[in-house]
Amino acid sequence: MSRTFRVRGQLQCQLNAYDRQPCQFNRFTIDIQRDQQTVASAKPLPDGSFGIPLSPGTYTLFLRDYGRQPPTIVRTMSFTLTPAGQHPELNWTVDGSTRPVDIKRFKSK
């Protein structure tokens, strides 16, 4: 059994001055791929923090925003997790002002 380490990160929300709603971090997903196969997927906690257990190796991280239409990859990063558990900082600012919109159509008579 190989040793695993918790890869941690933090999302921060960049809001517009007129936006008073808290950031909806649950609309984001962190997907980790190794050799072009997804090996882990996680959603951030309500405070924007996340932790994913991984074994040492080289990975690609995809941060997806499902609050946009169509859902969009907003960040991609390749990184190496060392045998000592070291990895680069995974702290990013995300756009929290993009929110889903309900579109209502009116019928004409």
N, C-alpha and C positions, 0 to 999 in steps of 0.2 A: 504494500500500500504506500503510495507516495504522499509526502507531506504537503499540506495545503496551508495557505496564508489568506487572511481576509484582506482583499484589496478594497480600500476605503476611498470615498470621495464626497464632495459636497456641491450641491447646486445652489446658486444664489439667484434671486429674482431681480431683474431689471424692470421696474415699473415706470410708467409715465406719471407725470405729476398729478394728473386728474384721476388716475386709477386708484381707488381706495380698497379694492378687493384683495384678499391675500392670494398669493401665487398658488396655483393648482399643480403641485408637483406630481400628482397622480396621473397626469396626462403624458408624462415622460416615461420611457423605458430605456434601460441600459442593456444592450446586447453585447456579449463578448464572443468573438469568433477566434478559432485556432485552425489553421489550414482550411479556411473558407467554410468551416462548419461551426454552427452556434453551439458553444459549450456551456454557456450560462446566460441567464436573463433575469433582470430584477427591476423593480420599481423603487423609486426613492421613497423614503419615509416622509411624513407630512412636513418635517423641517428641511427637507431637501437632501439629507444625508443618505448614503447607500454603502453597502458592504457586500462583497461577493467573494466566496471562497474559491481560490484557484491554486493549482500546482505551479511550480516554477516553469517558465517558458515564455514564448513570444505570442502576443495576442493583438487583436484589433478590436477596439471598443467603438460601438455605434450608439449615439444618443439620439433616440427618435422622439419626435413631438407628435402625439396623436391628437392634439388640439387644433392642428392645422389641417386644412383640406386641400390637397390630399395629405395624409401623414408624411412627415418630412424628416430626413436625417439632418440634424442641426449641428452635429459634431462627430468627427471621426478621428481616432487617434490610435496609432500603433505603439505598443509598449512592451517592455520585457520585465517579467517578474523574476528576480534573482533567486538563487537557492537560499539566500538569507532572508527573503521576504520583502526586499526593497523594490519599490516601483515609483514612477514619477508621480507628481502631484496631479490629482484628478479633481480639481476644483474649478468650476466654470460658472459664468454668469449666463443665464438664459433669458430670453424675452418672455416675460410673463404677461404682456399686454394682449397677446393673441389669444382670443377666447372663441369658443364655438358660438355661432350665431344661428338663431332660429329664423328661417325665412318663411314668411307666410304669404301665400298667393291669394289674391282676391279675384273672384269671378266677376266678369262683366255681364250685364243683363242684355 
